[in-house]
Amino acid sequence: MSMLEMGYLSFPVLLVLIFLRAPIGLAMMLCGIGGLYLAMGGPTVFLAKLKTETYTTFSSYSLSIIPMFLLMGQFATLSGMSSALFKAAESWLGHRRGGVAMAAVGACAGFGAICGSSLATAATMSRVALPELRRYGYSGGFSTATLAAGGTLGILIPPSVILVIYAILTEQNIAKLFLAAFIPGVLAAIGYMITISIYVRLYPDAAGTREPQPYAERIRALLDVWPVLIVFLVVVGGIYLGWFTPTEGAAVGAAGTGMIALLSGNLNWKVFADSILSTAMSTAMIFFIVLGAGFYNSFLALSQVPQELSSFVVSQGFSPWIVLMLILVFYLIFGCLMDSLSMILLTIPIFFPVISALDFGMTPEHLAIWFGILVLIVVEVGLITPPVGMNLFIINAMDRETPMTSTYKSVLFFVGSDIVRVAILVMFPAITLFLLPA
């Protein structure tokens, strides 16, 4: 069997392991190790590769940004920022039709700016917003669908752990990727609010109303969210302006949110230790997937599968836009079955060379950034797409009274909003690239 045939055969083997419920990191590691062992024809060279691959994967200084951003999210949750964000958004939007749901989306967007995780954003904001949504008569399915969709903003609005991984895989500038994700993230939040407005007009009984608050209380609530704004501007602005590297920016953000949590009275030694432990566990999980992907991608590179696939696509004369659409549809479907990090680590080494070989009329850097944002959005849509959207299960577990079918019915409106947004960003790349320097 040739090396290329072994590479192609590894894909069905990997899928079988995943469907047998093997952890994705372990599945990729087993395929990679098995492939490398067979390809190198013996244990001597293979064992040397096992040692060097582990070292080269984790000696990357850029990976240290991940635990810093995760710790930043832990401290942000403890400091009460989620509650302050929701109260501020609710004071300005709550009296409108569907306003409390819009406030939940706005709060998710704000929390995503200091968290960087979809699941953490969805879980944290659900604790704050679900009681209020129920209090004002919002239906269970509509409430859970809104929070599941709002949670996806945590990974799109910078800082984002997934964008960091993408930047490392494709050797792109992290600061520019963060900047490019900002406008699509804002568009996502606006799109969800428009979706809520349409939904409550189609189903008036799905949402109640509340009295408008005095402007003095609105301004007071708005002033309470100043820590979020400062952390976001210092971290993202500081990285882009060159005040510090992305890793230093993540450390500054973690220290800043930790200080805010301490001053708010929510941080003591026990809570601090729990935050460190939770961050370490999340980091270990992510790094294990990264290591598994490293072994598997090394085997794929050795088998020449990405290069052969890229050459085949280019030689067929397919339209670049058709190829892009097929890749995005692939991500949309498989995003329902796999988490976003695993999808990025598994597929980018295969698809990125294909996209890079096609002519979209833009520079290689802009193409890489634009493609990364599109992939991130489509993969995140999978988190709320029935029947296996991970965010849906996270939210539904926090609201056992709501049938999953009700959540499925309501979330389809948000999925439709996401698809429209992806179509707009595909047709007009300048929207994504607008903030980047020429």
C-alpha positions in Angstrom: 0.0 0.0 0.0 1.4 3.4 -1.0 1.8 6.3 1.4 -1.0 8.2 -0.3 -3.4 5.3 0.0 -2.6 5.0 3.7 -3.3 8.7 4.1 -6.8 8.4 2.4 -7.6 5.2 4.4 -6.9 7.1 7.7 -10.0 9.2 7.2 -12.6 6.4 7.5 -10.6 4.9 10.4 -10.7 8.3 12.2 -14.5 8.7 11.6 -15.1 5.1 12.9 -13.2 5.9 16.1 -15.2 9.2 16.5 -18.5 7.5 16.0 -17.4 4.8 18.6 -17.2 7.8 21.0 -13.4 7.8 21.3 -12.3 11.3 22.4 -11.3 13.3 19.3 -7.8 14.0 20.5 -7.2 10.3 21.2 -8.7 9.3 17.8 -6.4 11.6 15.9 -3.4 10.5 18.0 -4.1 6.8 17.3 -4.5 7.4 13.6 -1.4 9.6 13.5 0.8 7.2 15.6 -0.4 4.2 13.6 0.2 5.9 10.3 3.6 7.1 11.3 4.6 3.7 12.5 3.6 2.0 9.3 5.1 4.7 7.1 8.5 4.7 8.9 8.7 0.9 8.8 9.9 0.3 12.3 10.0 1.5 15.9 13.4 3.3 15.8 12.6 6.3 13.6 9.0 6.3 14.9 10.0 6.6 18.6 12.3 9.5 17.7 9.4 11.2 15.9 7.2 10.6 19.0 9.7 12.5 21.1 10.3 15.4 18.7 6.7 15.9 17.8 5.7 16.3 21.4 8.5 18.8 22.0 7.9 20.8 18.9 4.2 21.0 19.5 4.4 22.4 23.0 7.5 24.5 22.7 5.5 27.0 20.7 5.5 30.2 22.8 2.2 31.2 21.1 0.3 28.4 22.8 0.8 30.1 26.2 -1.9 32.5 25.2 -4.5 29.8 25.6 -4.4 29.3 29.4 -4.2 33.1 29.9 -7.4 33.7 27.9 -9.1 30.8 29.7 -8.1 32.2 33.1 -9.3 35.6 31.9 -12.7 34.1 31.3 -12.8 32.4 34.7 -12.1 35.7 36.5 -14.6 37.5 34.3 -17.3 35.0 35.4 -16.4 35.5 39.1 -16.3 39.3 39.0 -20.0 39.7 38.3 -19.4 41.1 34.8 -22.0 38.8 33.3 -24.7 40.2 35.6 -23.6 43.8 35.1 -23.7 43.4 31.3 -27.1 41.8 31.3 -28.6 44.4 33.6 -27.2 47.2 31.5 -28.5 45.7 28.2 -31.9 44.9 29.9 -32.3 48.5 31.2 -32.0 49.9 27.6 -33.7 47.2 25.6 -35.9 45.3 28.1 -39.1 47.3 27.5 -39.2 46.6 23.8 -41.0 43.6 22.2 -38.5 40.8 22.7 -36.2 43.2 24.5 -35.1 40.9 27.3 -34.0 38.3 24.8 -32.2 41.1 22.8 -30.5 42.1 26.1 -29.4 38.5 26.6 -27.8 38.6 23.1 -26.1 42.0 23.8 -24.8 40.7 27.1 -23.4 37.6 25.4 -21.6 39.8 22.9 -20.1 41.9 25.7 -19.1 38.8 27.8 -17.6 37.2 24.7 -15.2 40.2 24.4 -13.5 39.0 27.6 -14.2 35.3 27.6 -13.3 33.7 24.3 -15.3 30.5 24.7 -18.8 29.7 23.3 -19.7 27.1 25.9 -18.5 29.3 28.8 -20.5 32.3 27.4 -23.6 30.3 26.9 -23.4 28.6 30.4 -22.5 31.8 32.3 -25.2 34.0 30.6 -27.8 31.4 31.1 -27.5 31.5 34.8 -28.1 35.3 34.7 -30.6 35.6 31.9 -32.8 32.5 32.1 -34.6 33.5 35.4 -35.3 37.0 33.9 -36.6 35.6 30.6 -39.0 33.3 32.5 -40.0 36.1 34.9 -41.3 38.2 32.0 -43.1 35.4 30.2 -40.7 34.3 27.5 -41.4 30.7 26.3 -38.9 28.0 27.3 -37.9 27.1 23.7 -37.4 30.7 22.7 -35.4 31.5 25.8 -33.0 28.5 25.4 -32.6 29.0 21.7 -31.7 32.7 22.2 -29.1 31.9 24.8 -27.6 29.0 22.8 -27.3 31.3 19.8 -25.9 34.2 21.9 -23.3 31.8 23.3 -21.7 31.5 19.8 -20.7 35.1 20.0 -18.1 34.1 22.7 -15.9 32.5 20.2 -16.3 35.1 17.4 -15.9 38.4 19.1 -12.2 38.7 20.0 -10.3 37.5 22.0 -10.9 34.0 20.7 -9.0 30.8 21.5 -10.0 29.2 18.2 -8.6 32.2 16.2 -5.4 31.8 18.1 -5.2 28.1 17.1 -6.0 29.0 13.5 -3.3 31.7 13.4 -0.7 29.2 14.6 -1.8 26.6 12.1 -1.7 29.0 9.1 1.1 31.3 10.4 -1.1 34.4 10.4 -1.0 37.5 12.6 -3.2 37.0 15.7 -3.9 40.7 16.1 -5.1 41.1 12.5 -7.4 38.0 12.9 -8.9 39.6 16.0 -9.5 42.8 14.2 -11.1 41.1 11.2 -13.5 39.2 13.5 -14.8 42.3 15.1 -17.2 43.5 12.4 -18.6 39.9 11.7 -19.1 39.6 15.4 -21.1 42.8 15.6 -23.1 41.8 12.6 -23.9 38.4 14.3 -25.3 40.2 17.4 -27.4 42.6 15.2 -28.6 39.7 13.1 -29.7 37.8 16.2 -31.6 40.8 17.5 -33.4 41.2 14.2 -34.2 37.5 14.3 -35.7 38.0 17.8 -37.8 40.9 16.5 -39.1 38.8 13.7 -39.8 35.8 15.9 -41.9 37.7 18.5 -44.0 39.2 15.7 -44.7 35.8 14.3 -45.3 34.3 17.8 -46.6 37.1 20.0 -47.2 34.7 22.9 -43.5 33.7 23.1 -42.4 36.9 24.8 -43.8 39.1 27.5 -43.2 42.8 28.2 -41.8 44.8 31.1 -42.0 48.5 32.1 -39.3 50.9 30.8 -36.7 52.0 33.4 -35.9 55.6 34.1 -32.9 57.1 32.3 -31.1 57.6 35.5 -31.2 53.9 36.2 -30.2 53.1 32.6 -27.1 55.3 32.9 -26.2 53.9 36.2 -26.4 50.4 34.8 -24.3 51.4 31.9 -21.6 52.8 34.1 -21.3 49.4 35.9 -19.9 47.8 32.7 -16.9 50.0 32.4 -14.5 47.2 33.5 -15.6 45.2 30.5 -14.9 48.0 28.1 -11.5 48.8 29.7 -10.4 45.2 29.6 -11.4 44.8 26.0 -9.8 48.0 24.8 -6.6 47.3 26.7 -6.2 43.7 25.5 -7.3 43.9 21.9 -6.3 47.6 21.3 -2.9 47.0 23.0 -2.2 43.9 20.9 -3.1 45.7 17.7 -1.2 48.9 18.5 1.9 46.9 19.4 2.0 47.8 23.1 2.5 44.1 23.8 2.4 40.7 22.1 -0.8 38.6 22.0 0.6 36.5 24.8 1.4 39.5 26.9 -2.0 40.9 26.1 -3.7 37.8 27.4 -1.6 38.0 30.6 -2.6 41.6 31.1 -6.3 40.7 30.5 -6.1 37.8 33.0 -4.4 40.1 35.6 -7.0 42.9 35.0 -10.0 40.7 35.3 -8.5 39.0 38.4 -8.0 42.4 40.0 -11.6 43.4 39.1 -12.9 40.1 40.7 -10.8 40.8 43.8 -12.1 44.4 44.1 -15.7 43.2 43.7 -15.3 40.9 46.7 -15.9 37.7 44.7 -12.3 36.4 44.8 -10.8 34.6 47.7 -8.1 31.9 48.0 -10.5 29.0 47.5 -12.1 30.6 44.5 -8.7 31.5 43.1 -7.5 27.9 43.5 -10.7 26.6 41.8 -10.2 29.0 38.9 -6.6 27.9 38.4 -7.6 24.2 38.6 -10.5 24.8 36.1 -8.2 26.6 33.8 -5.6 23.9 34.0 -8.2 21.2 33.2 -9.5 23.1 30.2 -6.0 23.8 29.0 -5.0 20.1 29.3 -8.1 19.1 27.3 -7.3 21.6 24.5 -3.5 20.7 24.5 -4.3 17.0 24.3 -6.4 17.6 21.2 -3.6 19.8 19.8 -1.1 17.0 20.4 -3.3 14.4 18.7 -3.8 16.7 15.8 -0.1 17.3 15.6 0.6 13.6 15.2 -2.2 13.1 12.7 -1.2 16.1 10.6 2.4 15.0 10.6 1.3 11.7 9.1 -0.9 13.5 6.5 2.0 15.7 5.5 4.2 12.6 5.1 1.6 10.9 3.0 1.2 14.0 0.8 -2.6 14.0 1.0 -3.0 17.8 1.4 -0.6 18.5 -1.5 -2.3 15.9 -3.8 -5.8 17.2 -2.9 -4.7 20.8 -3.7 -3.2 19.8 -7.0 -6.3 17.8 -8.0 -8.7 20.7 -7.2 -6.5 23.2 -9.1 -6.1 20.8 -12.1 -9.9 20.3 -12.5 -10.5 24.0 -13.2 -13.3 24.3 -10.6 -14.5 27.9 -9.8 -12.8 29.1 -6.6 -16.2 30.1 -5.3 -17.7 26.6 -5.8 -14.8 25.1 -4.0 -15.2 27.5 -1.1 -19.0 26.8 -0.9 -18.4 23.1 -0.8 -15.8 23.5 2.0 -18.2 25.7 4.0 -21.1 23.2 3.6 -18.7 20.5 4.8 -17.9 22.5 7.9 -21.6 23.2 8.5 -22.5 19.5 8.4 -19.6 18.2 10.4 -19.8 21.1 12.8 -22.9 19.4 14.1 -21.0 16.3 15.1 -17.6 17.7 16.3 -16.5 20.6 18.5 -15.0 23.6 16.8 -11.5 23.2 18.0 -11.3 19.6 16.7 -12.7 20.6 13.4 -10.2 23.4 13.0 -7.2 21.3 14.0 -8.3 18.4 11.8 -9.3 20.2 8.6 -7.3 23.4 8.2 -4.0 21.5 7.3 -6.0 19.9 4.5 -8.3 22.7 3.2 -6.0 25.7 3.7 -3.5 24.6 1.0 -6.5 24.1 -1.4 -7.9 27.6 -0.7 -4.4 29.1 -0.9 -3.9 27.6 -4.4 -7.1 29.3 -5.8 -7.4 32.8 -7.1 -9.9 35.0 -5.2 -8.4 38.3 -6.3 -6.8 39.2 -2.9 -3.4 39.0 -1.3 -2.5 35.7 0.4 -2.7 37.3 3.9 -6.1 38.7 3.3 -7.3 35.4 1.8 -6.1 33.5 4.9 -7.8 35.9 7.3 -11.1 36.0 5.3 -11.2 32.2 5.0 -10.4 31.8 8.8 -13.3 34.1 9.8 -15.7 32.3 7.4 -14.6 28.9 8.8 -15.0 30.1 12.4 -18.5 31.3 11.7 -19.7 28.2 9.9 -18.2 25.8 12.5 -19.9 27.8 15.3 -23.2 27.5 13.5 -22.8 23.8 14.0 -23.0 24.4 17.8 -26.6 25.4 17.5 -27.7 23.2 14.5 -30.0 20.3 15.4 -29.8 17.5 16.2 -26.3 17.6 17.8 -25.6 21.2 18.5 -23.4 21.3 21.6 -24.7 24.7 22.9 -28.3 23.4 22.7 -27.4 20.6 25.1 -25.5 22.9 27.5 -28.5 25.3 27.7 -31.1 22.6 27.8 -29.3 20.9 30.7 -29.8 24.2 32.6 -33.5 24.3 31.9 -34.8 20.7 32.2 -38.5 21.9 32.0 -38.1 22.9 28.3 -38.4 20.0 25.8 -35.5 19.8 23.4 -37.9 19.8 20.4 -39.1 23.3 21.5 -35.5 24.5 21.5 -34.9 23.0 18.1 -37.9 24.7 16.6 -36.9 28.2 17.8 -33.2 27.9 17.1 -33.8 27.3 13.4 -34.6 31.1 13.1 -31.1 31.9 14.4 -29.5 29.3 12.1 -31.2 31.1 9.2 -29.7 34.4 10.4 -26.2 32.8 10.5 -26.6 31.4 7.0 -27.6 34.9 5.6 -24.6 36.4 7.4 -22.2 33.9 5.9 -23.6 34.5 2.4 -23.1 38.3 2.9 -19.5 37.8 4.1 -18.8 35.5 1.2 -20.2 37.9 -1.4 -18.5 41.0 0.2 -15.1 40.1 1.6 -14.4 43.8 2.2 -16.7 43.7 5.2 -14.4 41.3 7.0 -11.2 43.0 5.8 -12.4 46.6 6.3 -10.5 47.3 9.5 -7.2 45.8 8.3 -4.5 48.0 7.1 -4.2 48.2 3.3 
